[in-house]
C-alpha cells in the first residue's frame, strides 16, 4: 500500500514537471508571433523567397523547442504564402492544410484572421474572387476578437485594401472605392494613397487622382517608404503624369522607379516589367520611337529573365535541406519530414526560375518584332473579347474596360468634339469594336432605326465626310 502511494506520488510529480515544461507564457507567444511576422513580411515584400524559407525553418525549430504548436502553424502559413507568390499553387495548398491544423484550433483570434487573409490572397491569385472575398470576410470577423495591439491595428486597413481590390476585380467599382477610401482613411500611407490614385486613373478621373497623388508625394517626404513602396509610388506617379499629358514628369518618375528596381532585382519580375512597359508608352507619345522601341524590347526580354544570383541562392538552400535529410523520404503518404518538404518547396520555387530560363531561350530563337507583336496581340485579343462580352450583356462597366483596351481613344474623340456625352462616347466605342447596327440594337434593346439615326448624328458631331465609311474612320482613330 505504501509502495502504491509512493508510485502515485512520483507519477503526479512527473506529470507536473512535464506540464510545466510545456507551459508558454502569452508574452512569449506574442513576442514569437510579432518577431516572425515582421521579418517574414519584410523579406516577402522584397521578393527574397529563399530567405523567407530559411527564416521559417529557423522559427520552426524554435517553435518545436518551445512546443508552441501555433508558432509552427504560422511558419507553415508563411511557406504557403511563398508558394502562392511563386505561383506554385498545389504546393501552397499542401502547406495551407498543415497550417490549418495548427492555427484554426488556436485560442488566439489573430492567428485565424491571419490564416484566412493569406488564404484569401491565394484565391485572389487564382482569380477566384468570390472565394477571396469569402475568406476576407472570415479574416475581418476574427480580427474583431483580437487584442487591440499595434500589429492588429496595422492589419485591419490592409484587409480593407485587399477587399477593395477584390471587389474591383469583380467589377463592383462603387463598393471597391468605398473600401479603398476607408482603408486610406485609417492607414493614410504612401501605398494606400497610391491605391486610391490607381482606382481614379482606371475610372478616368485624373482630377481626383491628382488629389491622392499629391498626398502620396507628401507622405513620401514624411514616412520614408521602403524600396518596394517607393517603386510602386514612383510608378503610380509616372502613370498619373502620363495620363494628364505631362510626359517629362512621367519619364522622370518612371526612371526613379526603374533605378530602384534595377538595384533590387526582384525575384518576381512583374514590377520592373511594368515600368519598362510604361516607359515605352510614354516615349511613344513623345514620338521618341527609338527609346520606345528600346523599352519595349526590355519589357519583352524581361518576360524571360532569370536571376542567376537568386537562382544560385535557391539551389544552395535546396542542397542544404537535402543534405540534412538525405536518409528520409516518404512524401507520397504525407509523412515526409518537414525538412524534406521544405527542400521540395525550395526546388519548386527554383523551378519558377527554370521556367524563366527556358522561356528566355525560346524567345531568343525568334525575332524581337515577332515577340513584341505576339505579346501585344495576346493581350489585345483577350481584352477585346472581354469588352465584347460586356457589351453583349449590356453591362455598365463596358466603357471602363474599353478604356483599358484603347486608352487614348476617348481622348481623341474629345479633341474632335469636347461636348460629346457619355452615351455618345459609348456608342463610338461600339463602332470601334465594329459592331453592326443590328448587333448594337440587339445588345442595347433599341430599334435598328434608332441606331441608324445615332450613326447619322455622330457623323455630324465628328464631322465625318459622307463618302467615308464610318467604321474605317473609327479604325484610324487611335
C-alpha positions as CSV (number, residue, x, y, z in Angstrom):
1,X,0.0,0.0,0.0
2,X,2.9,2.3,0.9
3,X,4.6,1.5,-2.4
4,X,1.4,2.3,-4.3
5,X,1.2,5.7,-2.7
6,X,4.9,6.4,-3.4
7,X,4.4,5.3,-7.1
8,X,1.3,7.5,-7.4
9,X,3.2,10.5,-6.0
10,X,6.0,10.0,-8.4
11,X,3.7,9.8,-11.4
12,X,2.0,13.0,-10.2
13,X,5.3,14.9,-9.8
14,X,6.3,13.7,-13.3
15,X,3.1,15.0,-14.8
16,X,3.6,18.3,-13.1
17,X,7.1,18.6,-14.4
18,X,6.0,17.7,-17.9
19,X,3.2,20.2,-17.9
20,X,5.4,22.9,-16.6
21,X,7.9,22.2,-19.4
22,X,5.1,22.8,-22.0
23,X,3.8,26.0,-20.4
24,X,4.5,29.0,-22.5
25,X,3.5,32.5,-21.4
26,X,1.3,34.7,-23.6
27,X,4.1,37.2,-23.6
28,X,6.5,34.7,-25.1
29,X,3.9,33.7,-27.8
30,X,3.2,37.3,-28.7
31,X,6.9,38.0,-29.0
32,X,7.4,35.0,-31.2
33,X,4.5,35.9,-33.5
34,X,5.4,39.6,-33.8
35,X,9.1,38.9,-34.4
36,X,8.4,36.2,-37.0
37,X,5.7,38.1,-39.0
38,X,7.6,41.3,-39.1
39,X,10.7,39.6,-40.5
40,X,8.7,37.4,-42.8
41,X,6.6,40.3,-44.3
42,X,9.8,42.4,-44.8
43,X,11.5,39.6,-46.7
44,X,8.5,38.6,-48.7
45,X,7.8,42.2,-49.8
46,X,11.3,42.3,-51.3
47,X,10.8,39.0,-53.1
48,X,13.6,37.2,-51.2
49,X,11.9,33.9,-51.3
50,X,14.8,31.7,-50.3
51,X,15.4,34.0,-47.3
52,X,11.8,33.6,-46.3
53,X,12.2,29.8,-46.4
54,X,15.3,30.0,-44.3
55,X,13.7,32.3,-41.8
56,X,10.7,30.0,-41.3
57,X,13.0,26.9,-40.9
58,X,14.7,28.7,-38.1
59,X,11.5,29.6,-36.4
60,X,10.0,26.2,-36.9
61,X,12.9,24.8,-34.9
62,X,12.4,27.4,-32.3
63,X,8.7,26.7,-32.1
64,X,9.5,23.0,-31.8
65,X,11.7,23.5,-28.9
66,X,9.1,25.8,-27.2
67,X,6.4,23.2,-28.1
68,X,4.5,26.1,-29.5
69,X,2.0,24.5,-31.9
70,X,0.5,27.7,-33.2
71,X,4.0,29.0,-33.9
72,X,4.7,26.1,-36.2
73,X,1.4,26.8,-37.9
74,X,2.5,30.4,-38.6
75,X,5.6,29.1,-40.2
76,X,3.6,26.7,-42.4
77,X,1.4,29.6,-43.3
78,X,4.3,31.7,-44.4
79,X,5.7,28.9,-46.5
80,X,2.3,28.6,-48.2
81,X,2.4,32.3,-48.9
82,X,5.8,31.9,-50.6
83,X,4.4,29.2,-52.8
84,X,1.5,31.4,-53.7
85,X,3.8,34.3,-54.7
86,X,5.8,31.8,-56.7
87,X,2.6,30.7,-58.5
88,X,3.1,27.1,-57.2
89,X,-0.5,26.7,-56.0
90,X,-0.6,23.0,-55.5
91,X,2.3,23.1,-53.0
92,X,0.8,26.2,-51.4
93,X,-2.4,24.2,-50.7
94,X,-0.4,21.5,-49.0
95,X,1.2,23.9,-46.5
96,X,-2.2,25.7,-46.0
97,X,-3.6,22.3,-44.9
98,X,-0.8,21.9,-42.4
99,X,-1.2,25.4,-41.1
100,X,-4.9,24.9,-40.8
101,X,-4.5,22.1,-38.3
102,X,-2.4,24.2,-36.0
103,X,-4.0,27.7,-36.4
104,X,-7.7,27.1,-36.6
105,X,-7.8,25.4,-33.2
106,X,-5.8,28.3,-31.7
107,X,-7.4,30.4,-28.9
108,X,-5.8,33.5,-30.4
109,X,-8.2,35.0,-32.9
110,X,-5.4,36.9,-34.6
111,X,-4.0,33.5,-35.8
112,X,-7.3,32.8,-37.5
113,X,-7.5,36.2,-39.0
114,X,-4.0,35.9,-40.4
115,X,-4.7,32.4,-41.8
116,X,-7.9,33.5,-43.6
117,X,-6.3,36.6,-45.0
118,X,-3.4,34.6,-46.5
119,X,-5.9,32.1,-47.9
120,X,-8.0,34.9,-49.4
121,X,-4.9,36.2,-51.3
122,X,-4.2,32.6,-52.5
123,X,-7.6,32.6,-54.1
124,X,-7.1,36.1,-55.5
125,X,-4.0,34.8,-57.3
126,X,-6.2,32.0,-58.8
127,X,-8.7,34.7,-59.9
128,X,-11.5,33.1,-57.7
129,X,-12.6,36.5,-56.4
130,X,-15.8,35.2,-54.7
131,X,-13.7,32.8,-52.6
132,X,-11.2,35.5,-51.9
133,X,-13.9,37.8,-50.6
134,X,-15.4,34.9,-48.5
135,X,-12.1,34.3,-46.7
136,X,-11.5,38.0,-46.4
137,X,-14.9,38.2,-44.6
138,X,-13.7,35.5,-42.2
139,X,-10.4,37.3,-41.5
140,X,-12.3,40.5,-40.7
141,X,-14.7,38.6,-38.4
142,X,-11.9,37.1,-36.3
143,X,-9.9,40.4,-36.3
144,X,-12.8,41.8,-34.2
145,X,-11.9,39.5,-31.4
146,X,-8.2,40.2,-31.3
147,X,-6.5,42.4,-28.7
148,X,-6.1,46.0,-29.6
149,X,-2.4,45.5,-30.4
150,X,-0.3,47.6,-32.8
151,X,0.1,44.6,-35.1
152,X,-3.7,44.0,-35.5
153,X,-4.4,47.7,-35.9
154,X,-2.0,47.8,-38.8
155,X,-3.5,44.7,-40.2
156,X,-7.1,46.0,-40.4
157,X,-6.6,48.6,-43.2
158,X,-4.6,46.1,-45.2
159,X,-7.6,43.8,-45.1
160,X,-9.8,46.6,-46.3
161,X,-7.4,47.4,-49.2
162,X,-7.4,43.8,-50.3
163,X,-11.2,43.8,-50.1
164,X,-11.3,46.9,-52.3
165,X,-9.1,45.2,-54.9
166,X,-11.2,42.0,-54.9
167,X,-14.4,44.0,-55.5
168,X,-12.7,45.9,-58.2
169,X,-11.8,42.7,-60.0
170,X,-15.4,41.6,-59.8
171,X,-16.5,44.9,-61.4
172,X,-18.2,46.3,-58.3
173,X,-16.4,49.6,-58.6
174,X,-18.5,51.6,-56.2
175,X,-18.0,49.1,-53.5
176,X,-14.3,48.8,-54.4
177,X,-13.9,52.6,-53.9
178,X,-15.7,52.5,-50.6
179,X,-13.2,50.1,-49.1
180,X,-10.2,51.7,-50.7
181,X,-11.2,55.1,-49.2
182,X,-11.9,53.6,-45.8
183,X,-8.6,51.8,-45.8
184,X,-6.8,55.0,-46.8
185,X,-8.6,57.0,-44.1
186,X,-7.2,54.6,-41.5
187,X,-3.7,54.0,-42.9
188,X,-3.1,57.2,-44.9
189,X,0.2,55.8,-46.2
190,X,2.1,56.2,-49.4
191,X,0.8,52.8,-50.6
192,X,-2.9,53.4,-49.7
193,X,-2.9,56.8,-51.4
194,X,-1.4,55.3,-54.5
195,X,-4.0,52.6,-54.5
196,X,-6.8,55.2,-54.5
197,X,-5.0,57.1,-57.2
198,X,-4.9,54.0,-59.4
199,X,-8.6,53.5,-59.0
200,X,-9.3,57.0,-60.2
201,X,-6.9,56.7,-63.1
202,X,-8.6,53.5,-64.1
203,X,-12.1,55.1,-63.9
204,X,-10.8,58.1,-65.9
205,X,-11.0,60.7,-63.1
206,X,-7.5,62.3,-63.3
207,X,-8.6,65.3,-61.4
208,X,-9.4,63.1,-58.3
209,X,-6.3,61.0,-58.9
210,X,-4.3,64.2,-58.6
211,X,-5.5,64.8,-55.1
212,X,-4.2,61.5,-53.8
213,X,-1.0,61.6,-55.8
214,X,-0.2,64.9,-54.0
215,X,-0.9,63.3,-50.7
216,X,1.3,60.3,-51.6
217,X,4.1,62.6,-52.5
218,X,3.8,64.5,-49.2
219,X,3.8,61.2,-47.3
220,X,7.0,60.1,-49.1
221,X,8.7,63.0,-47.5
222,X,7.5,62.2,-44.0
223,X,7.3,58.4,-43.9
224,X,10.4,57.5,-45.9
225,X,8.9,54.3,-47.5
226,X,10.9,51.2,-48.2
227,X,12.2,50.4,-51.6
228,X,9.1,48.3,-52.6
229,X,6.7,51.1,-51.6
230,X,8.9,53.7,-53.4
231,X,8.8,51.7,-56.6
232,X,5.0,51.5,-56.5
233,X,4.7,55.2,-55.7
234,X,7.0,56.4,-58.4
235,X,5.4,54.0,-60.9
236,X,1.9,55.3,-60.0
237,X,3.1,59.0,-60.1
238,X,4.6,58.3,-63.5
239,X,1.3,56.7,-64.7
240,X,-0.6,59.8,-63.4
241,X,1.6,62.3,-65.3
242,X,1.4,60.1,-68.4
243,X,-2.4,60.2,-68.2
244,X,-2.6,64.0,-67.9
245,X,0.0,64.5,-70.7
246,X,3.0,65.7,-68.7
247,X,5.4,63.3,-70.3
248,X,8.6,64.8,-68.9
249,X,7.4,64.3,-65.3
250,X,6.1,60.8,-66.2
251,X,9.5,60.0,-67.6
252,X,11.3,61.3,-64.5
253,X,9.2,59.3,-62.0
254,X,9.3,56.1,-64.0
255,X,13.0,56.4,-64.3
256,X,13.2,56.7,-60.5
257,X,11.1,53.5,-60.2
258,X,13.4,51.8,-62.6
259,X,16.5,52.8,-60.8
260,X,15.4,51.3,-57.5
261,X,14.0,48.3,-59.3
262,X,17.3,47.5,-61.1
263,X,19.1,47.9,-57.8
264,X,16.8,45.4,-56.1
265,X,16.2,43.0,-59.0
266,X,13.1,41.5,-57.5
267,X,12.6,37.7,-57.6
268,X,9.2,38.2,-59.3
269,X,9.6,40.3,-62.5
270,X,6.2,42.0,-62.7
271,X,7.4,45.3,-61.1
272,X,10.3,46.1,-63.4
273,X,8.4,44.7,-66.5
274,X,5.5,47.1,-65.9
275,X,7.9,50.0,-65.5
276,X,9.6,49.2,-68.9
277,X,6.2,48.9,-70.5
278,X,5.0,52.3,-69.1
279,X,8.2,54.0,-70.3
280,X,7.7,52.6,-73.8
281,X,4.2,54.1,-73.8
282,X,5.5,57.5,-72.6
283,X,8.2,57.6,-75.3
284,X,5.8,56.6,-77.9
285,X,3.6,59.5,-77.0
286,X,6.6,61.8,-77.0
287,X,7.3,60.5,-80.6
288,X,10.7,59.2,-79.5
289,X,10.4,55.9,-81.4
290,X,14.0,54.7,-80.7
291,X,13.5,54.9,-76.9
292,X,10.0,53.5,-77.1
293,X,11.4,50.5,-79.1
294,X,14.3,50.1,-76.6
295,X,12.0,49.9,-73.6
296,X,9.5,47.7,-75.4
297,X,12.5,45.4,-76.1
298,X,13.5,45.5,-72.5
299,X,9.9,44.6,-71.5
300,X,9.9,41.6,-73.8
301,X,13.3,40.4,-72.6
302,X,12.1,40.7,-69.0
303,X,9.5,38.1,-69.7
304,X,12.3,35.5,-70.0
305,X,14.7,37.0,-67.4
306,X,16.5,34.7,-65.0
307,X,18.2,35.9,-61.8
308,X,21.5,34.0,-61.6
309,X,22.3,35.2,-58.1
310,X,18.9,34.4,-56.8
311,X,18.9,31.0,-58.6
312,X,22.2,30.1,-57.1
313,X,21.0,31.0,-53.6
314,X,17.8,28.9,-54.0
315,X,20.0,26.0,-55.1
316,X,22.2,26.5,-52.1
317,X,19.1,26.4,-49.8
318,X,17.8,23.3,-51.6
319,X,21.2,21.5,-51.2
320,X,21.3,22.3,-47.5
321,X,17.8,20.9,-47.0
322,X,18.7,17.7,-48.9
323,X,22.0,17.3,-47.0
324,X,20.2,17.5,-43.7
325,X,17.6,14.9,-44.6
326,X,19.2,12.6,-47.2
327,X,18.1,9.4,-45.3
328,X,14.5,10.5,-45.1
329,X,11.8,10.0,-47.8
330,X,8.1,9.2,-47.7
331,X,6.4,12.1,-49.4
332,X,3.6,10.1,-51.1
333,X,2.0,9.3,-47.7
334,X,2.3,12.8,-46.4
335,X,4.7,11.5,-43.7
336,X,7.7,13.2,-45.2
337,X,9.8,15.1,-42.5
338,X,9.4,18.8,-42.5
339,X,12.9,19.5,-43.8
340,X,12.3,17.3,-46.9
341,X,9.0,19.2,-47.5
342,X,10.9,22.5,-47.3
343,X,13.5,21.2,-49.7
344,X,10.8,20.4,-52.2
345,X,9.4,23.9,-51.6
346,X,12.8,25.4,-52.4
347,X,13.1,23.1,-55.5
348,X,9.6,24.3,-56.6
349,X,10.4,28.0,-56.1
350,X,13.6,27.4,-58.1
351,X,11.5,25.8,-60.8
352,X,9.9,29.2,-61.4
353,X,13.4,30.4,-62.5
354,X,14.0,27.3,-64.6
355,X,10.8,28.1,-66.5
356,X,12.0,31.7,-66.9
357,X,15.4,30.5,-68.3
358,X,13.6,28.2,-70.7
359,X,11.3,30.9,-71.9
360,X,14.2,33.2,-72.4
361,X,16.0,30.7,-74.6
362,X,12.8,30.2,-76.7
363,X,12.3,33.9,-77.1
364,X,15.9,34.3,-78.4
365,X,15.0,32.0,-81.3
366,X,12.5,34.4,-82.6
367,X,12.9,38.0,-83.9
368,X,12.2,40.8,-81.5
369,X,9.5,42.1,-83.8
370,X,7.6,38.8,-83.7
371,X,7.9,38.5,-79.9
372,X,6.6,42.0,-79.4
373,X,3.7,41.5,-81.9
374,X,2.7,38.2,-80.3
375,X,2.7,39.7,-76.8
376,X,0.6,42.7,-77.8
377,X,-1.8,40.5,-79.9
378,X,-2.4,38.1,-77.0
379,X,-3.2,40.9,-74.5
380,X,-5.3,42.8,-77.1
381,X,-7.3,39.7,-78.1
382,X,-8.1,38.8,-74.6
383,X,-9.2,42.3,-73.6
384,X,-11.2,42.7,-76.9
385,X,-13.2,39.5,-76.1
386,X,-13.8,40.7,-72.6
387,X,-15.1,44.0,-73.8
388,X,-17.4,42.5,-76.4
389,X,-18.9,40.1,-73.8
390,X,-19.7,43.1,-71.6
391,X,-21.4,44.9,-74.5
392,X,-23.5,41.7,-75.2
393,X,-24.6,41.7,-71.6
394,X,-25.3,45.5,-71.7
395,X,-23.0,45.8,-68.7
396,X,-22.5,49.3,-67.4
397,X,-18.7,48.6,-66.8
398,X,-18.2,48.2,-70.6
399,X,-16.8,51.7,-71.2
400,X,-14.3,51.3,-68.3
401,X,-12.9,48.1,-69.8
402,X,-12.9,49.6,-73.3
403,X,-10.7,52.4,-72.0
404,X,-8.1,49.8,-70.9
405,X,-8.2,48.3,-74.4
406,X,-7.9,51.7,-76.2
407,X,-6.5,54.1,-73.6
408,X,-6.2,57.1,-76.0
409,X,-9.4,56.6,-78.0
410,X,-11.8,58.6,-75.8
411,X,-9.3,61.5,-75.5
412,X,-9.0,61.5,-79.3
413,X,-12.8,61.8,-79.7
414,X,-13.0,64.6,-77.2
415,X,-10.3,66.5,-79.0
416,X,-12.5,66.5,-82.1
417,X,-15.6,67.4,-80.1
418,X,-15.2,68.2,-76.3
419,X,-19.0,68.3,-76.0
420,X,-19.6,64.6,-76.6
421,X,-21.8,63.0,-74.0
422,X,-21.1,59.7,-72.2
423,X,-23.8,57.9,-74.2
424,X,-22.2,59.1,-77.5
425,X,-18.8,58.0,-76.3
426,X,-20.1,54.6,-75.5
427,X,-21.8,54.4,-79.0
428,X,-18.5,55.4,-80.7
429,X,-16.7,52.7,-78.6
430,X,-19.2,50.1,-80.1
431,X,-18.4,51.3,-83.6
432,X,-14.7,51.0,-82.8
433,X,-15.4,47.3,-82.0
434,X,-17.0,47.1,-85.5
435,X,-20.4,46.0,-84.1
436,X,-23.1,46.1,-86.8
437,X,-26.2,48.3,-86.4
438,X,-28.3,45.1,-85.8
439,X,-25.8,43.9,-83.1
440,X,-25.9,47.3,-81.3
441,X,-29.7,47.3,-81.5
442,X,-29.9,43.8,-80.0
443,X,-27.4,44.4,-77.2
444,X,-28.8,47.8,-76.1
445,X,-32.5,46.9,-76.6
446,X,-33.3,49.7,-79.1
447,X,-34.7,49.6,-82.6
448,X,-32.5,49.2,-85.6
449,X,-33.8,52.6,-86.9
450,X,-32.6,54.3,-83.7
451,X,-29.1,53.0,-84.2
452,X,-29.0,54.3,-87.8
453,X,-30.1,57.7,-86.6
454,X,-27.4,57.7,-83.9
455,X,-24.8,57.0,-86.6
456,X,-26.0,60.0,-88.6
457,X,-25.8,62.3,-85.6
458,X,-22.3,61.0,-84.8
459,X,-21.2,61.8,-88.3
460,X,-22.3,65.4,-87.9
461,X,-20.8,65.7,-84.3
462,X,-17.4,64.4,-85.5
463,X,-17.5,66.0,-89.0
464,X,-17.1,62.6,-90.7
465,X,-17.4,63.1,-94.6
466,X,-20.4,61.4,-96.1
467,X,-18.3,59.4,-98.5
468,X,-16.1,57.9,-95.8
469,X,-17.1,54.6,-94.2
470,X,-17.8,55.3,-90.6
471,X,-16.1,52.1,-89.4
472,X,-12.9,53.0,-91.3
473,X,-12.9,56.4,-89.6
474,X,-13.0,54.8,-86.2
475,X,-10.4,52.2,-87.2
476,X,-8.0,55.0,-88.0
477,X,-8.7,56.9,-84.8
478,X,-6.2,55.9,-82.0
